[in-house]
Amino acid sequence: MSYAIEITDLKKSYGNTEVLKGISFHVKQGEIFGILGINGAGKTTTLECIEGFRKYTSGTIKVKGKIGIQLQSASLPSYIKVKEAVQLFTKWKKADTDTSLLYALGINDLEKKLYTELSTGQKRRLHLALALIGNPDVLFLDEPTAGLDVEGRISLHNEIRKLKEKGTTIILASHDMSEVETLCNRIAILNDGVISFLGTTGELASKVGKRYMIKILSEDGEKEYSTGSIADSLLKILEEYKRKNITILDLKINRGTLEQHFIDIAKG
């Protein structure tokens, strides 16, 4: 098996506080790998150590090939033009300008605009375009669709899939569980500095167990119930409503979402 990234027993401490407590995982070449975690779990520190932005206390990190990074929070000089930023990064990376990529991300329409004039979504697209200059082998995406409208999200997801088809390895950090479920081959969930789950989203659902959400709208308002057995729970709920003589106006049953499974694992 050929790996693009190999992390072994990675530890990071800030003074006496141990943020990463020895995490290990491998990312296959051409894989979209999601790194998830609630605030304070160590997700950002892990990414920064792999990207080379932060020194780690111990362990080993191996990354194969050129990397591109789209940070969650990034900025350029306010009065640099979009075209100038693209030219600057192209020259810095000693690469050719990929006009097809600029068109796909809508950057060509923004060439004459100043950075300070761009919307949040436009800045996200520009940062991604700059990260992709030079055709990196490994691409880090931190909340790539934050601030994008529906059309922008769909367009960006299509570009990410095309990159995967070309063999680019992608590390995706996102709070959008539908995005993770749609794009990622495997995910790692961090909890208090350790990996509490590593595998596919299907394996995550299996580990947590089947869950269903029962929503009941009555004259007293809406209530939501979580259960692993629809038949048993629904019968008891309906009997309770009947006993209290409460009129039910609507009833919905949904399968447990990836977000619910994530919360179960991330919070132990």
C-alpha positions as CSV (number, residue, x, y, z in Angstrom):
1,M,0.0,0.0,0.0
2,S,1.4,3.4,-1.0
3,Y,0.8,6.2,1.6
4,A,0.9,9.9,0.9
5,I,0.9,10.7,4.7
6,E,2.2,8.6,7.6
7,I,1.7,9.9,11.2
8,T,3.1,7.8,14.0
9,D,2.7,8.5,17.7
10,L,2.4,12.3,17.2
11,K,2.5,14.3,20.4
12,K,2.2,18.0,21.1
13,S,2.3,19.9,24.4
14,Y,1.9,23.6,25.3
15,G,3.8,23.9,28.5
16,N,2.2,21.3,30.9
17,T,-0.9,20.9,28.7
18,E,-0.7,17.9,26.3
19,V,-2.9,18.6,23.3
20,L,-2.0,15.6,21.2
21,K,-1.4,12.4,23.2
22,G,0.1,10.1,20.6
23,I,-2.0,9.9,17.5
24,S,-1.2,7.6,14.5
25,F,-2.8,7.2,11.1
26,H,-1.9,6.7,7.4
27,V,-3.5,8.4,4.4
28,K,-3.5,6.5,1.1
29,Q,-2.5,8.2,-2.1
30,G,-5.5,9.6,-4.0
31,E,-7.7,9.4,-0.9
32,I,-10.0,12.1,0.5
33,F,-9.4,11.9,4.3
34,G,-11.4,13.8,6.8
35,I,-10.1,15.1,10.1
36,L,-13.0,16.0,12.5
37,G,-13.2,17.1,16.1
38,I,-15.1,19.5,18.3
39,N,-13.4,22.6,19.5
40,G,-10.4,21.8,21.6
41,A,-10.1,18.2,20.4
42,G,-6.7,18.9,18.7
43,K,-7.8,19.0,15.1
44,T,-6.2,22.3,14.2
45,T,-3.0,21.5,16.0
46,T,-2.8,18.2,14.1
47,L,-3.2,19.9,10.7
48,E,-0.7,22.6,11.6
49,C,1.9,20.0,12.6
50,I,1.4,18.0,9.4
51,E,1.5,21.2,7.3
52,G,4.7,22.3,8.9
53,F,3.3,25.4,10.6
54,R,3.8,24.2,14.1
55,K,6.6,22.2,15.8
56,Y,5.5,19.0,17.5
57,T,6.9,17.5,20.7
58,S,7.6,13.9,19.5
59,G,6.6,11.3,16.9
60,T,7.1,11.2,13.2
61,I,5.4,12.9,10.2
62,K,6.0,11.8,6.6
63,V,4.4,13.6,3.7
64,K,5.1,12.4,0.2
65,G,5.2,15.0,-2.6
66,K,4.4,18.7,-3.0
67,I,1.7,20.2,-0.8
68,G,-0.9,22.9,-1.2
69,I,-2.7,24.5,1.7
70,Q,-6.0,26.4,1.9
71,L,-6.3,27.7,5.5
72,Q,-9.5,28.4,7.3
73,S,-8.3,31.9,8.1
74,A,-6.0,33.5,5.6
75,S,-5.5,36.9,4.2
76,L,-3.7,38.8,1.5
77,P,-2.7,42.5,1.3
78,S,-5.9,44.6,1.0
79,Y,-5.0,46.4,-2.2
80,I,-3.5,43.5,-4.1
81,K,-5.5,42.6,-7.2
82,V,-6.7,39.1,-7.7
83,K,-4.7,38.8,-11.0
84,E,-1.6,40.0,-9.2
85,A,-2.0,37.5,-6.4
86,V,-2.3,34.6,-8.9
87,Q,0.8,35.9,-10.7
88,L,2.7,36.2,-7.5
89,F,1.9,32.7,-6.3
90,T,2.6,31.3,-9.8
91,K,6.0,32.8,-9.9
92,W,6.8,31.8,-6.3
93,K,5.9,28.2,-7.0
94,K,7.6,28.3,-10.4
95,A,4.5,27.0,-12.1
96,D,2.3,27.7,-15.1
97,T,-1.1,29.4,-14.7
98,D,-3.9,26.8,-15.0
99,T,-6.6,28.9,-16.8
100,S,-9.1,26.1,-16.7
101,L,-8.9,26.0,-12.9
102,L,-9.4,29.8,-12.7
103,Y,-12.5,29.5,-14.9
104,A,-13.9,26.6,-12.9
105,L,-13.6,28.5,-9.6
106,G,-14.8,31.8,-11.2
107,I,-11.5,33.6,-10.5
108,N,-11.2,34.9,-14.1
109,D,-14.2,37.1,-13.4
110,L,-12.5,38.7,-10.4
111,E,-9.1,39.4,-11.9
112,K,-9.3,43.2,-11.7
113,K,-10.9,43.4,-8.2
114,L,-8.9,44.3,-5.1
115,Y,-8.7,41.7,-2.4
116,T,-10.5,44.1,0.0
117,E,-13.5,44.2,-2.4
118,L,-14.1,40.5,-2.4
119,S,-16.9,38.8,-0.5
120,T,-16.1,36.0,1.9
121,G,-17.1,33.3,-0.7
122,Q,-14.9,35.0,-3.3
123,K,-11.9,35.0,-1.0
124,R,-12.5,31.3,-0.2
125,R,-12.4,30.5,-4.0
126,L,-9.2,32.6,-4.5
127,H,-7.4,31.0,-1.6
128,L,-8.3,27.5,-3.0
129,A,-7.0,28.6,-6.4
130,L,-3.7,29.8,-4.9
131,A,-3.4,26.5,-3.0
132,L,-3.8,24.5,-6.3
133,I,-1.1,26.4,-8.2
134,G,1.7,24.0,-9.1
135,N,-0.6,20.9,-9.0
136,P,0.2,19.7,-5.4
137,D,0.3,16.0,-4.7
138,V,-1.3,16.6,-1.3
139,L,-3.9,19.3,-0.7
140,F,-5.0,20.5,2.7
141,L,-8.5,22.0,2.8
142,D,-9.7,23.6,6.1
143,E,-13.4,24.4,5.9
144,P,-13.2,24.9,2.1
145,T,-16.9,25.8,1.5
146,A,-17.4,28.2,4.4
147,G,-19.1,31.3,3.2
148,L,-20.0,29.8,-0.2
149,D,-23.6,29.8,-1.6
150,V,-25.2,26.5,-2.8
151,E,-23.9,27.0,-6.4
152,G,-20.4,27.7,-5.2
153,R,-20.5,24.6,-2.9
154,I,-21.6,22.3,-5.7
155,S,-18.9,23.7,-8.1
156,L,-16.2,23.3,-5.5
157,H,-17.2,19.8,-4.6
158,N,-17.0,18.9,-8.3
159,E,-13.5,20.3,-8.5
160,I,-12.5,18.3,-5.4
161,R,-13.8,15.1,-7.0
162,K,-11.8,15.9,-10.2
163,L,-8.7,16.4,-8.2
164,K,-9.2,13.0,-6.5
165,E,-9.7,11.4,-10.0
166,K,-6.3,12.9,-11.0
167,G,-4.7,11.2,-8.0
168,T,-4.4,14.2,-5.6
169,T,-4.5,13.2,-1.9
170,I,-6.8,15.6,0.0
171,I,-7.0,16.2,3.7
172,L,-10.4,17.8,4.5
173,A,-11.3,19.5,7.8
174,S,-14.9,20.4,7.9
175,H,-17.8,20.9,10.3
176,D,-20.3,20.2,7.5
177,M,-21.2,16.6,8.1
178,S,-23.0,16.3,4.7
179,E,-19.9,17.5,3.0
180,V,-17.8,14.9,4.8
181,E,-20.2,12.1,4.1
182,T,-20.3,13.1,0.4
183,L,-16.6,13.5,-0.2
184,C,-14.5,11.5,2.2
185,N,-13.3,8.0,1.8
186,R,-12.3,7.7,5.4
187,I,-12.4,10.0,8.5
188,A,-10.6,10.3,11.8
189,I,-12.4,11.8,14.8
190,L,-10.3,13.4,17.5
191,N,-11.4,13.6,21.1
192,D,-9.2,15.1,23.8
193,G,-6.0,14.6,21.9
194,V,-6.5,11.0,20.8
195,I,-8.2,9.4,17.8
196,S,-11.6,8.0,19.0
197,F,-12.6,6.7,15.6
198,L,-10.8,5.9,12.3
199,G,-12.7,4.4,9.3
200,T,-15.4,5.0,6.8
201,T,-18.7,6.9,7.5
202,G,-20.5,3.6,7.1
203,E,-18.3,2.0,9.8
204,L,-19.0,5.0,12.0
205,A,-22.7,4.4,11.8
206,S,-22.2,0.7,12.5
207,K,-20.0,1.5,15.6
208,V,-22.5,3.8,17.1
209,G,-25.4,1.6,16.2
210,K,-28.7,2.3,14.4
211,R,-30.4,5.5,15.5
212,Y,-33.7,7.0,14.5
213,M,-35.2,10.4,15.2
214,I,-39.0,10.5,15.9
215,K,-40.4,14.0,15.6
216,I,-44.0,14.6,16.8
217,L,-45.9,17.8,16.3
218,S,-48.9,18.1,18.6
219,E,-51.1,20.8,19.9
220,D,-48.5,21.2,22.7
221,G,-45.7,21.9,20.3
222,E,-42.9,19.8,18.7
223,K,-40.9,17.2,20.5
224,E,-38.0,15.0,19.2
225,Y,-37.1,11.5,20.4
226,S,-34.0,9.4,19.7
227,T,-34.2,5.6,19.6
228,G,-32.6,2.5,18.4
229,S,-36.0,0.7,18.0
230,I,-38.8,2.5,16.1
231,A,-41.5,-0.1,16.9
232,D,-41.0,-0.2,20.7
233,S,-40.4,3.5,21.1
234,L,-43.1,4.7,18.8
235,L,-45.7,2.5,20.5
236,K,-44.8,3.8,24.0
237,I,-44.8,7.5,22.8
238,L,-48.2,7.2,21.1
239,E,-49.7,5.5,24.2
240,E,-48.4,8.4,26.3
241,Y,-49.9,11.0,24.0
242,K,-53.2,9.1,24.0
243,R,-53.2,8.8,27.9
244,K,-52.7,12.5,28.2
245,N,-55.3,13.2,25.5
246,I,-52.9,15.2,23.4
247,T,-53.8,15.5,19.7
248,I,-51.0,14.6,17.3
249,L,-50.8,16.9,14.2
250,D,-47.8,15.4,12.4
251,L,-45.2,12.6,12.8
252,K,-41.9,12.1,11.1
253,I,-39.2,9.4,11.4
254,N,-35.7,9.9,10.1
255,R,-32.6,7.7,10.3
256,G,-29.7,9.0,12.4
257,T,-27.5,11.4,10.7
258,L,-23.7,11.4,10.4
259,E,-23.7,14.5,12.6
260,Q,-25.4,12.6,15.4
261,H,-23.0,9.8,15.1
262,F,-20.1,12.2,15.1
263,I,-21.3,13.9,18.3
264,D,-21.7,10.5,20.0
265,I,-18.1,9.6,19.3
266,A,-16.5,13.1,19.7
267,K,-18.1,13.6,23.1
268,G,-17.5,10.0,24.3
